[in-house]
Amino acid sequence: MFRKLFLHRFGPLAVLALLVCGISFITRFVLFIKSWNNLELNPLHFIGIFLVGLFYDLVIWGFFAIPVAMYCWLMKDSWYQKKWNRIPLYILFFIIILILVFNAGGEIVFWDEFSVRYNFIAVDYLVYTTEVLENIWQSYNIPVIGSAVLLFTIVLLLMAGKKLQPSQTVSMRFGKRSIFFLLFLMLPLAGYFLVNNRIKNISNNRYVNELSGAGMYEFGAAFWNNEIDYAQFYAVQNDTANFTLLKQLLQTNHTTFSNHPLSIERTIRTDSPAHKWNIVLISVESLSGDYLAYFGNKENITPGLDSLIPHSLFFKNFYATGTRTVRGLEALSLSIPPTPGQSIVRRPNNEDLFSMGSVLQSKGYETNYIYGGNSFFDNMGYFFSHNGYTVLDKRDIPESLVQHTTAWGIDDEAAFQYTLQQCDKSFQANKLFFNHVMTVSNHRPYTYPVGKIDIAPSTQSIAGGVKYTDYAITKFINEASKKPWFNQTVFVIVADHCAKSAGKTDLPVNRYHIPCWIYAPQLIPAKIEESLTSQIDLAPTVLGLLNLSYTSRFLGYDIYQTAPENRRLFISTYQDMGYIKSDTLVILSPQQKIATYKIHFNIGSAEKIAENKTLSKEAIAWYQGASWLFKNNGYKYSEK
């Protein structure tokens, strides 16, 4: 049967199909074995993984086959049957096989890091090639891996070459070749217009769905859907009704809303003067809640941060909005729920937005965003510099402070030493300051200065990266405690997102659980805060602790001014928007889908239940409202 397929003018397409499907099957099987402990023992799911996966593999084959089909179509018989014709055909197959093999290795590495197929992260990594290539070079033995990839590619090419040759013995007139080529083109066109990356969702187990997909297809889907129009793809309600509901949910005793029906602008007034307190906000790269001994970790990798808990306002049930740094930065600076697609930090028209920096700048604060890497990455520099912050990155930090450098930037100690200098500078100028610092050390390749902690940098382990970041933060707090401005400064320490986002459900809530400290022993009483708190609530809560009066466009709560029954969480991927109240999760998805689940916070599992109309309306109001505000400039900063 296969011989007949090869014995055809377009026989190379059959050879390519075997290569694509074979390599993809091996990749899927490897990932299947790696995920075994997270899969439910359901034979139907196992069969579905490989059958649905084969479907996606054939779609990918259709795209890869276009140049091969064009070659078979355009090359006339007298040339195609010559031996020299094998050279360009072999070169074409070499390039395709190299891409397939390289992709297979990349998918396995990406899965080890994130437990998902390619997604927005992979698209971002393609854009920021300098950091990513340096990171890969520092993390892996590239000469060995490259040699293995090249060797495997050559072996597969030699095997495929024997199957390519029979097609050279078959004649086919141009007219017949044209008909065959046009019929073939219907396959990739159908794959482009009729297939989407949600067909793979055959289970409530996220690992099953991810394995059923294909990395290359997921990469393309993420690339083409960088921004998703909420109104076009999600369940919608009347805009005026949405904002009426949002105003009810945002109403507090100190709040007066404007009369505009499509605005959440409101005046927040306090009965006493504002506190003249400085703020240092440390957003920590990938600090999952389960790294802390407080939450049961036994590795002792956050001794310093754990020691701060008894002296801090510590948020026990604090949750990130997303799975990327830019999502965390969006939530912490803009106090806005995630909107479908890419983070606002990365989008056009993201200037002059209502941010924590713009509020504090209007109150006389010197506001800095300090980053130990190149702020070009993830568009951080542009975003913060156009939204109320002065951006200071590794190019501003003196070399004399730097002990270690990776692809992502300098060591956290250097960034914190520079932050101390900026605090001193503002204090000496008799200025209040707000410094937002973003760490970089807890990131592959997880290397750091030697001799700082009891885990050698050569291990390149996540545990080492976490413990070094803990060391650097603790050292910073200790050195800050000797400064004259310490007793009038609020230190906020919070993760940007968890280290891993995958779980057994589409939105595993335990994979969004992050720690948050507000440490100011002379100013704010220590307490374990039990309330559900979203990352978008941090900015208004901190401003509330400062007793600040201001005009707000934040969609986050000051949780100490909000009724307990209104508290909620937002968790998301780039397509699924999750809304949590109490133990109920509503997921809004493309194609106007709404699903409701009863969730278990500790293990991240979820049981599908009947739709709760009230919560669905609230979820739509928050997400549609946030999308409307950004799209229609309703989140722009007006106090200028």
C-alpha positions in Angstrom: 0.0 0.0 0.0 2.7 2.5 1.0 4.8 1.5 -2.0 1.9 2.6 -4.3 1.8 6.0 -2.5 5.5 6.5 -3.0 5.2 5.4 -6.7 3.5 8.6 -7.7 4.6 11.9 -9.0 3.5 13.4 -5.7 4.9 10.5 -3.7 7.2 12.9 -1.7 4.0 14.1 0.0 3.4 10.6 1.4 7.0 10.5 2.6 6.6 13.8 4.3 3.4 12.7 5.9 5.2 9.7 7.5 8.0 11.9 8.7 5.7 14.6 10.3 3.4 12.0 11.9 6.2 9.7 13.0 8.2 12.5 14.7 5.1 14.0 16.2 4.0 10.5 17.5 7.4 10.0 19.2 7.2 13.5 20.7 3.7 13.0 21.9 4.6 9.6 23.4 7.6 11.1 25.3 5.4 13.8 26.7 2.7 11.2 27.5 5.2 9.2 29.6 6.4 12.4 31.3 2.8 13.3 32.2 1.7 9.9 33.4 1.2 10.8 37.0 -1.1 13.7 36.0 -3.3 11.6 33.7 -6.5 9.8 34.7 -6.5 6.1 33.9 -9.1 6.4 31.1 -8.4 4.3 28.0 -10.7 6.5 25.9 -8.7 9.5 26.8 -5.5 7.7 25.9 -6.9 6.7 22.5 -8.2 10.3 22.0 -4.8 11.8 22.7 -3.2 9.9 19.8 -6.2 10.1 17.4 -6.8 13.8 17.9 -3.1 14.3 17.9 -2.8 12.5 14.5 -5.5 14.9 13.2 -3.4 17.9 14.2 -0.3 16.3 12.8 -2.0 15.9 9.4 -3.0 19.6 9.5 0.7 20.5 10.2 1.7 18.2 7.4 -0.6 20.1 5.0 1.3 23.3 5.7 4.8 21.7 5.4 3.7 19.9 2.2 3.0 23.1 0.3 6.6 23.8 -0.9 7.1 20.1 -1.7 3.8 19.9 -3.7 4.8 23.1 -5.6 8.1 21.5 -6.5 6.4 18.3 -7.7 3.9 20.3 -9.7 6.2 22.8 -11.4 9.2 20.5 -12.2 8.7 19.1 -15.7 9.1 15.4 -16.3 12.4 15.6 -18.3 14.0 17.4 -15.4 12.3 15.7 -12.5 13.5 12.2 -13.7 17.1 13.3 -13.7 19.4 12.1 -10.9 20.5 15.7 -10.2 16.9 16.5 -9.3 17.4 14.7 -6.1 19.8 17.4 -4.8 17.2 20.3 -4.5 14.6 17.8 -3.3 17.0 16.4 -0.7 17.9 20.0 0.4 14.2 20.8 0.8 13.6 17.7 2.9 16.7 18.3 4.9 15.4 21.7 5.9 12.0 20.4 6.8 13.3 17.4 8.8 15.7 19.7 10.6 12.8 21.9 11.6 10.8 18.9 12.7 13.6 17.4 14.8 14.5 20.7 16.3 10.9 21.4 17.1 10.5 17.9 18.8 13.4 18.7 21.1 12.1 22.2 21.7 8.7 20.9 22.6 10.1 18.5 25.2 12.2 21.2 26.8 9.3 23.6 26.8 7.1 21.0 28.4 9.6 20.3 31.1 9.6 24.1 31.9 5.9 24.9 31.6 4.0 21.6 31.3 2.1 22.8 28.2 2.5 22.9 24.4 3.9 26.0 22.8 1.8 29.1 23.7 2.2 32.9 24.0 5.5 32.3 25.9 7.0 30.6 22.9 5.9 33.5 20.6 7.4 36.0 23.0 10.7 34.0 23.1 10.8 34.1 19.3 10.6 37.9 19.4 13.2 38.3 22.1 15.9 36.2 20.5 18.9 37.8 22.2 17.8 37.0 25.7 16.4 33.6 24.8 19.4 32.4 22.7 21.8 33.5 25.5 19.6 31.7 28.0 19.6 28.5 26.0 23.3 28.6 25.5 23.9 29.1 29.3 21.4 26.4 30.2 22.2 23.5 27.8 25.2 21.9 26.2 24.4 23.3 22.7 27.3 21.8 20.8 26.3 18.3 21.9 22.6 18.9 21.4 23.2 20.6 18.0 25.3 17.7 16.8 22.7 15.2 17.9 19.9 17.1 16.1 22.1 17.3 12.9 23.0 13.6 13.1 19.4 12.5 13.6 18.3 14.8 10.7 20.9 13.2 8.4 19.8 9.6 9.4 16.1 10.4 8.7 17.0 12.1 5.4 18.9 9.0 4.3 16.0 6.8 5.2 13.5 9.1 3.5 15.7 9.4 0.4 15.1 5.8 -0.5 11.3 6.5 -0.5 11.7 9.6 -2.6 13.3 8.0 -5.6 10.3 5.9 -6.8 8.4 9.2 -7.7 11.1 10.0 -10.3 10.1 7.0 -12.4 6.5 8.2 -12.8 5.5 10.6 -15.6 2.5 13.0 -15.2 1.5 15.7 -17.6 1.3 19.3 -16.5 -2.5 19.5 -16.7 -3.0 16.5 -14.5 -0.3 17.7 -12.1 -2.2 21.0 -11.9 -5.5 19.3 -11.0 -3.7 17.2 -8.4 -2.0 20.3 -6.9 -5.2 22.3 -6.7 -7.0 19.4 -5.0 -4.1 19.1 -2.5 -4.3 22.8 -1.7 -7.8 22.3 -0.4 -6.2 20.4 2.6 -4.1 23.2 4.0 -6.8 25.7 3.2 -9.3 23.6 5.2 -6.8 23.4 8.0 -6.4 27.1 8.1 -10.1 28.1 7.9 -11.9 25.2 9.6 -9.5 24.0 12.3 -8.9 25.7 15.6 -6.8 24.8 18.7 -9.9 24.0 20.8 -10.8 20.8 19.0 -8.1 19.1 21.2 -10.1 19.8 24.3 -11.6 16.3 24.8 -11.3 16.1 28.6 -11.5 18.1 31.8 -7.9 17.1 32.4 -5.6 19.8 31.0 -2.8 17.4 30.4 -5.0 15.2 28.2 -5.9 18.3 26.1 -2.4 19.5 25.8 -1.1 16.1 24.7 -3.9 15.9 22.1 -2.6 19.1 20.5 0.5 19.8 18.6 3.2 22.3 19.5 3.6 23.7 16.0 -0.1 24.3 15.6 -0.4 25.8 19.1 2.5 28.1 18.3 0.7 29.3 15.1 -2.5 29.8 17.0 -0.8 31.9 19.7 1.0 33.9 17.0 -2.1 34.7 15.0 -4.3 35.4 18.1 -2.0 37.8 19.8 -5.0 40.0 20.6 -8.6 38.6 20.9 -11.6 40.9 20.4 -13.7 40.2 23.5 -17.0 41.2 21.9 -16.4 39.0 18.9 -15.5 35.8 20.7 -17.0 35.8 24.2 -20.4 36.0 25.8 -21.5 39.6 26.0 -24.1 41.7 27.8 -25.4 45.3 27.4 -22.5 47.6 28.1 -24.6 50.0 30.3 -25.8 47.1 32.3 -22.3 45.9 32.8 -21.1 49.2 34.2 -24.1 49.5 36.4 -23.2 46.2 37.9 -19.5 47.1 38.2 -20.4 50.3 40.1 -22.5 48.3 42.5 -19.6 45.9 43.1 -17.0 48.7 43.5 -19.1 50.9 45.7 -17.8 51.7 49.2 -18.6 54.2 51.9 -15.9 56.5 50.7 -16.7 56.3 47.0 -18.5 58.8 44.7 -18.9 57.8 41.0 -19.1 60.1 38.0 -22.4 60.3 36.1 -21.0 58.8 33.0 -22.9 55.5 32.3 -19.8 53.8 30.7 -17.2 54.7 33.3 -16.0 53.4 36.6 -14.2 56.7 37.5 -14.9 57.6 41.1 -13.6 59.8 43.8 -12.2 58.1 46.9 -12.1 60.4 49.9 -10.8 59.8 53.4 -11.7 61.6 56.6 -8.1 62.2 57.7 -4.8 63.2 56.1 -2.8 60.8 54.0 0.2 59.1 55.5 3.6 60.3 54.2 5.0 56.8 53.6 7.4 55.6 51.0 6.7 52.4 49.1 9.1 49.8 47.7 7.3 47.1 45.7 9.3 44.0 44.9 7.7 41.8 42.2 9.4 38.4 42.4 9.9 36.3 39.3 8.0 32.9 39.5 7.6 32.7 43.3 4.9 30.1 43.7 3.1 29.9 47.0 4.2 26.3 47.5 7.8 27.3 47.7 7.2 28.7 51.2 7.6 26.6 54.3 4.5 28.3 55.5 2.5 26.5 52.8 4.2 23.1 53.5 7.5 23.2 51.5 10.2 21.1 53.1 13.2 22.3 51.1 14.0 25.4 53.3 14.4 27.6 50.2 12.7 30.7 51.5 14.0 31.0 55.0 14.2 34.8 54.9 10.7 35.4 53.4 9.2 32.9 55.8 10.8 34.8 58.7 9.0 38.0 57.6 5.5 36.5 57.8 5.0 37.0 61.6 6.0 40.6 61.2 4.0 41.4 58.1 0.5 41.8 56.8 0.6 38.5 55.0 -2.0 37.5 52.4 -2.6 33.8 52.8 -5.1 33.5 49.9 -3.5 35.8 47.3 -3.8 34.8 43.6 -2.1 35.9 40.4 -4.2 36.8 37.3 -2.0 35.1 34.8 1.0 32.9 34.0 3.4 35.5 32.6 5.5 38.3 34.0 3.7 40.8 31.9 0.3 39.7 33.3 1.6 40.2 36.8 3.1 43.6 36.0 -0.2 44.5 34.3 -2.2 43.5 37.4 0.2 45.2 39.9 0.5 48.5 38.0 -2.9 48.9 36.3 -5.2 47.0 38.8 -7.2 45.7 35.8 -8.5 42.1 35.2 -6.7 40.2 32.4 -8.2 40.8 28.9 -8.2 38.1 26.2 -5.0 37.7 24.2 -1.8 39.4 25.1 -1.1 41.5 28.2 -1.8 45.3 27.9 1.9 45.7 28.7 2.6 44.3 25.2 -0.2 46.0 23.3 -0.5 49.2 21.1 -2.2 52.2 22.6 -1.0 51.4 26.1 0.3 54.9 27.0 -1.1 57.3 29.6 -3.1 54.6 31.4 -4.3 54.9 35.0 -1.6 53.3 37.0 -0.3 53.1 40.5 2.7 55.1 39.3 0.6 57.8 37.8 -1.5 58.2 41.0 1.6 58.4 43.3 3.4 60.7 40.8 0.5 63.1 41.0 0.9 63.1 44.8 4.5 64.2 44.6 6.2 60.8 44.7 9.3 60.0 42.7 8.3 56.8 40.9 10.8 54.4 39.4 10.5 51.0 37.7 13.8 49.2 38.4 14.7 46.1 36.4 18.0 44.1 36.4 17.6 43.1 32.8 17.1 45.0 29.5 13.7 46.7 29.8 13.2 46.3 26.1 12.2 42.7 27.0 8.4 42.3 27.1 8.0 46.0 26.2 8.5 46.8 29.9 10.5 49.9 29.2 8.1 51.5 26.9 5.1 50.6 29.0 6.3 51.9 32.3 8.0 55.0 30.9 4.7 56.0 29.3 2.6 55.3 32.4 3.9 57.3 35.3 7.3 55.7 35.9 11.0 56.5 35.3 12.5 53.3 33.9 15.9 52.2 35.3 17.4 49.0 34.0 20.7 47.2 33.9 22.2 49.8 31.6 21.8 52.3 34.4 23.2 50.1 37.2 26.9 50.7 37.8 29.2 47.8 36.9 30.8 48.0 40.3 27.6 46.6 41.9 27.3 43.7 39.5 28.6 40.2 40.6 26.9 38.0 38.1 25.2 38.2 34.7 22.9 35.9 32.8 21.0 36.2 29.6 18.1 37.8 31.6 20.2 40.4 33.4 22.3 41.1 36.5 22.1 39.5 39.9 19.3 40.5 42.2 21.7 41.8 44.8 23.0 44.4 42.3 19.5 45.6 41.5 18.6 45.9 45.2 21.9 47.8 45.9 20.9 50.2 43.2 17.4 50.5 44.6 18.9 51.5 48.0 20.8 54.2 46.2 17.6 55.5 44.5 15.8 55.5 47.9 18.7 57.4 49.5 18.7 59.9 46.6 14.9 60.6 46.9 15.2 60.9 50.7 18.1 63.3 50.5 16.0 65.4 48.1 13.2 65.4 50.7 10.9 63.5 48.3 8.6 60.6 48.9 9.5 57.6 46.7 7.8 54.6 45.1 10.3 52.1 43.7 8.9 49.1 41.9 11.7 46.5 41.5 11.4 43.4 39.3 13.8 40.4 40.1 15.3 38.2 37.5 17.4 35.5 39.2 14.6 32.9 39.6 14.7 32.1 35.9 16.5 29.5 33.9 19.5 29.0 33.9 19.1 29.6 37.7 22.7 30.8 38.2 23.8 33.4 40.7 27.0 34.6 42.5 29.0 31.8 44.2 29.1 31.5 47.9 25.8 33.2 48.8 23.6 30.2 49.6 24.1 26.5 50.4 23.0 25.4 46.9 25.8 25.7 44.3 24.9 27.7 41.2 26.3 24.9 39.1 23.2 22.8 40.0 21.1 25.2 37.8 18.1 24.2 39.9 14.9 26.0 40.5 15.5 25.6 44.2 18.8 27.4 43.9 17.2 30.3 42.0 14.4 30.6 44.6 16.8 30.5 47.5 19.2 33.1 46.0 16.3 35.5 45.4 15.2 34.9 49.0 18.7 35.7 50.1 18.9 38.8 48.0 15.5 40.2 49.3 16.4 39.4 52.9 19.7 41.2 52.5 18.0 44.2 51.0 15.5 44.4 53.8 18.3 44.1 56.4 20.3 46.9 54.8 17.2 49.0 54.4 16.5 48.7 58.1 19.6 50.7 58.8 18.5 53.6 56.6 16.9 56.8 58.1 13.9 56.4 55.8 13.1 52.7 56.8 10.6 53.5 59.5 8.5 55.5 57.1 8.6 52.9 54.2 6.2 50.2 53.3 7.8 47.1 51.7 5.5 45.1 49.4 6.8 41.7 48.3 4.7 39.8 45.8 5.2 37.2 43.0 4.4 38.0 39.4 3.1 34.5 38.8 3.6 30.9 39.7 6.6 28.9 38.4 4.3 26.4 36.6 0.8 27.0 35.3 -0.3 23.5 34.2 -2.7 21.4 36.1 -5.4 18.8 35.7 -8.0 21.4 34.8 -8.1 24.2 32.2 -7.6 26.8 34.9 -6.1 25.0 38.0 -6.6 27.5 40.7 -3.7 26.2 42.8 -1.3 27.1 40.0 -2.2 30.8 40.5 -1.6 30.9 44.3 1.2 33.3 45.1 2.5 34.9 48.4 2.2 38.6 49.2 3.7 40.5 52.1 3.2 44.1 53.2 6.1 44.6 55.6 6.2 47.9 57.6 6.8 46.9 61.3 6.6 50.5 62.5 3.5 51.4 60.4 1.2 48.4 59.7 0.3 45.8 62.3 1.2 42.2 61.5 -1.7 40.0 60.6 -2.5 36.9 58.5 -5.1 38.1 56.0 -7.4 35.2 55.2 -9.6 36.8 52.6 -9.5 35.8 48.9 -7.4 38.6 47.3 -6.6 39.1 43.7 -3.4 40.5 42.3 -5.4 43.5 40.9 -6.4 44.4 44.5 -2.9 45.1 45.7 -2.5 48.7 44.4 -5.8 50.1 45.7 -5.3 48.2 49.0 -1.8 49.8 49.5 -3.2 53.2 48.6 -5.9 52.6 51.1 -3.4 51.8 53.8 -1.7 55.1 52.9 -5.1 56.7 53.6 -4.9 58.4 50.2 -7.7 60.4 48.6 -7.7 60.2 44.8 -9.7 59.8 41.7 -9.7 56.2 40.7 -10.2 54.2 37.6 -8.9 51.0 39.1 -11.0 47.8 38.7 -9.3 46.4 41.8 -10.6 46.6 45.4 -9.2 48.1 48.5 -10.1 44.9 50.3 -10.5 46.7 53.7 -13.2 48.9 52.2 -15.0 46.1 50.3 -17.8 43.9 51.5 -16.6 40.3 52.1 -19.3 38.9 49.8 -17.9 40.9 46.9 -14.4 39.6 47.1 -13.4 37.6 44.0 -10.4 36.3 42.0 -9.4 36.5 38.3 -7.3 33.8 36.7 -6.6 33.4 33.1 -4.7 31.9 30.1 -4.6 33.9 26.9 -8.0 32.5 25.9 -9.8 31.3 29.0 -11.0 34.0 31.5 -11.7 32.6 35.0 -13.8 34.3 37.7 -13.9 32.9 41.2 -16.2 33.7 44.1 -16.1 31.5 47.2 -15.6 28.0 45.8 -17.2 28.6 42.3 -15.3 29.1 39.1 -16.8 30.6 36.0 -14.7 30.2 32.8 -15.5 32.4 29.8 -14.0 31.0 26.5 -14.1 31.8 22.8 -17.3 30.8 20.9 -19.3 32.4 23.7 -18.8 29.4 25.9 -19.5 29.6 29.7 -18.6 26.8 32.0 -19.1 26.6 35.8 -17.1 24.5 38.3 -16.9 23.8 42.0 -13.2 24.1 42.8 -10.9 22.7 45.5 -8.2 25.4 46.2 -5.5 23.1 47.6 -5.3 20.5 44.8 -6.6 22.6 41.9 -9.3 20.1 40.9 -12.7 21.2 39.6 -16.1 19.5 39.2 -18.4 20.9 36.5 -21.8 22.1 37.9 -24.8 23.8 36.5 -24.4 27.4 35.4 -24.8 30.1 38.1 -26.5 32.9 36.2 -25.6 35.6 38.7 -21.9 34.7 38.7 -21.9 34.5 34.9 -23.3 38.0 34.7 -20.6 39.2 37.1 -17.8 37.5 35.2 -19.0 39.0 31.9 -19.3 42.4 33.4 -15.8 42.4 34.7 -14.1 41.0 31.6 -16.2 42.7 29.0 -16.0 45.9 31.0 -12.2 45.8 31.3 -11.9 45.1 27.5 -14.3 47.9 26.7 -12.4 50.4 28.9 -9.1 49.6 27.3 -10.4 49.6 23.8 -12.3 52.8 24.2 -9.7 54.8 26.1 -11.7 54.6 29.3 -8.6 53.5 31.3 -6.6 56.6 30.3 -5.3 58.8 33.1 -7.2 62.1 33.2 -5.5 64.0 36.1 -2.9 65.8 34.0 
